Amino acid sequence: MAPIESNDRLMISLILAVPFAALVYCAIAMGTLLTVPAAKQYPLVFGGIFALIPLVTGAAIWVGPFRK
């Protein structure tokens, strides 16, 4: 059996880490919306903020290599 190359190891770690990070992020968002009084009063604003954070992060990662 051949050893796993570094690219394969990186891909395996990404496949395992990204869903776990998403679950943790959702738990943080739900916990914030359930416990913080300001988030209870304005759930659409805080929900929008929590929705924009991964969108902006993903867009920055996607567009980042093409910027010059």
Secondary structure, 3 states (H helix, E strand, C coil): CCCCCHHHHHHHHHHHHHHHHHHHHHHHHHHHHHHCHHHHHCHHHHHHHHHHHHHHHHHHHHHHHHCC
